[in-house]
């Protein structure tokens, strides 16, 4: 049987989702817990690969097993077994051909910027002392919809076959004392969201013009875009799948 796991995690203590040769990852911790509880070697495949320090309020992963178990009971046992910074929300059966990464329709990320010094948010939002021109940042975000190739925002030396992404949403908005950026696409390149936000901040600071964003994207050159903002303020918030993935009992 193939199962999906819905989970969330605070990425502060982890070197990203993907298993690393020497550093601890979310995938490694979850695989170890599942293997222990099911008493067989379990490999899991995630919907994406969040970088070191990035969080997820919603992530999905799939695994295969011949062990028969109650989904609710296993979720409860996993939550008792896992560290406090990883939480399991649901486990459910899916069709055997469904893939957590390749069958995802979209992913949504959120980046949080606090404009006031706060003793409670410095661990999970970026503190910006400088004044930002929010209107220019909002104007620049609309330019993203005009393009498909976002190589300029991708880490170099990646193994991707295409740099094309279909951006469905890109919006700056205020929530309490925070300036937040939400971006939704069918797929994301490595470091893409952090590079987009860094470029937008440069526009908000007046270091780049709004029109410069056209030139940056057309250049396909990472060095032309802005800096990568810190990972601790980035969250994977939603992964969307077709309703048809679930296996009806």
N, C-alpha and C positions, 0 to 999 in steps of 0.2 A: 504494500500500500504506500501511496505517496501522501504526505501530510504537509500542510502549511502551518507555520508558526507566525503569529503576530506578536511583536515585542517592541519595547522601547528601551533606550539605554542612555545613560549619561556617559559621554565619551571621554571625559577628562582623564581617566586612568588608563585608557587604551590607545594602542597604536593603530587606530582605525578598526574597521570591520574585518578585513581580510587577514587570514593567518599569516604570521611573520616568522622568519627563521629563528629569531632570538627574542623578539618583543611580544608582550601579551596583547591579544586582540579579542574582540567580542566574539568572533566566530569560534576561536579556540576554546573560550570558556564555556560557550553554549554547547559545542560538540562534546566536550568532556562531561558536562552534566547529563546530557542526553544518553551518552554511551554508558555512564554509570547506572542511571536509572533503568534503562532498557536492557542492560547487560549484554550489549553487542556494540560493535564499532559503528558509530553513526557519523556520516558526513552530511553537512548542510550546505546549501547554496543560497546566498542572500540576493535580495532584489537589487543591490548595488554595493559599492565599496566606499563607504565614508572614510575620509582621511583621519589621521591622528587628531584626537581632540574634538572631532565633530560629534554632535549628539543626534539622536533619532527619537522623536516622539511617536513615530510609526515606522516600523521596518517589518518586512516579511522575509521568510526563508523557507525552503522546502527540504524535506529529508525523506528517505525511503526506509522501510523496516518491515520485517515479517512478524514482528512481535505484535500481539493483540493487546490493546490497552483502552482504557476509558480516557477520552480526550480531556475532560474537565479535571479528572484526578491527576493526570500527568502534568497539566498546567499548574495545578496546586503544588504538586511535589517539586516541580522545577523552581517555582517561586520561593519555596522554602530552602532549596538547595543552592540557588544562584546567589551571588553577592547583591547587595542592596542597590547597586547602580544598573542592574539589568532586570527588567520586569516582563513576564509573559502575560499577554492579554487573552490569547485564544490559540487553540490548536484544532485544526479541522481537516477532514479528508478532501483531497482534490483528485481530479482525473489523472491517470498515470503519466500522461504526456505533458502536463502543465509544468511550466518552468518559472520559478520566482523572478528571475532576471528578464528572460526573453519575452514573457507574456505580460509584463507590466505595460499598461497603456500610457502612464505618466508618472512622474515624480514631482513633488513640490518641496521646495526649500524655503526656509525663513532665516533672514539675518537680522540680528537685533543690535541697535546702536542706542546707547543711553546718552542723553544730552546734558544730564546733571550727574554730578558725582554722587554715587550711591554705595553705601557699605554692603548692600545686599545683592547688587547686580554685577559687580566687577568680575565675578567668576563666569558669568553666562551672557554677558553683553559687552560690546565694545564701547568704551567711554571716549567720546569726542569732545575736546575742549573748544575746538575752533567752531566758528559759525559756518554753517553750510547753507548754500543757496538751494533750498529744497525744490523750488519751482524748476530750476535747471536740471536737477536730478530726475524729476518726474518727466520732463520733456525728453531727456536722454533715454529713459527707459522705453519710451515708445519706439525709438529707432530700432531696438532689438527685433521687433516684429517684421522688419523689412529684410531680414537676412536669415540664411540657413547655415552658412559656414562660419563656425566660431573658433577656428583654429587659433586666432589671436588670444583667446582666453584659456587655451589648453596648455597643460604642462608639456614640455618637449620630451622626445624619446618615449612616447607612449605607443602601445601596440594596437591602437584603434585603426580600423580600415577607412573610416570616414569621420569627418569633423562636422557633419551636418546634424543639426538639432532643430526640432520644431518647437519653438517657444510659444506657449499658449497663454501665459500670464506673466506680467512683469510690472510690479506696482510698488511704489513707496507710499507709506501711510503712517500716521501717528497713532500710537496706543499708549495712553497715560503719558509718561515722561520719555517714552522711547520712540525713535524713528525706526521703522521696520521695513524690510524689503522682502517681498514674496515673489518667487519665480517658479513657474511650472513649465515643464517640457516633457517631450516623450523620452528624452535621454539627456544626460549631462556628461561632459568631458571632465577629465581629472582636473581639479582645481578651478573649474569654470565659474562657479558661483562666487567664490572668493575673489577671483580676478575681475569679474563684472562689478562687484561691489566696490572694490578698490578703485576701479576706473571711474565709477559714478561719484565716489567721494572726491577724487581729484577734480571732477567737473564741478562738484558743489563747492570746492575750495577755490575755484577759479584758476587752477593749474592747467586745465584743459577746457576747451570750449565744447558746447554741445555738438557742433558740427564735426569736431575732431573725432567723434565716435565713428562716423562713417569711414574716415581715413584709417582708423585703427582696425576696424573689422575687415576692411578690404585688404589691408596689408598682410593678413594671416600670420603676423609676426608677434609672438608673445612679448617681446621687449618693447613694442609700441604701446601696449596696454598698461593699465595702472598696476600698482602693487597688489599682492594677495593679502587681504585682511586676515586677522587672526582667526583660527579655527574655533575658538571657544564660544563664539557668538553665533555659530551656524548650526541649523537644525534641519534634518530631514523630517518633514511633518506629515507627508501623505504619499502613499503609493497606491495607484488605482489599477484594478484588474477587471476583466469582463466578469459578469455575474455567472457566466457559464463554466468557470473553472471548478466550482464545487461539485463534489460527487454526491449525488442524492442517495441517501440510505434506502 
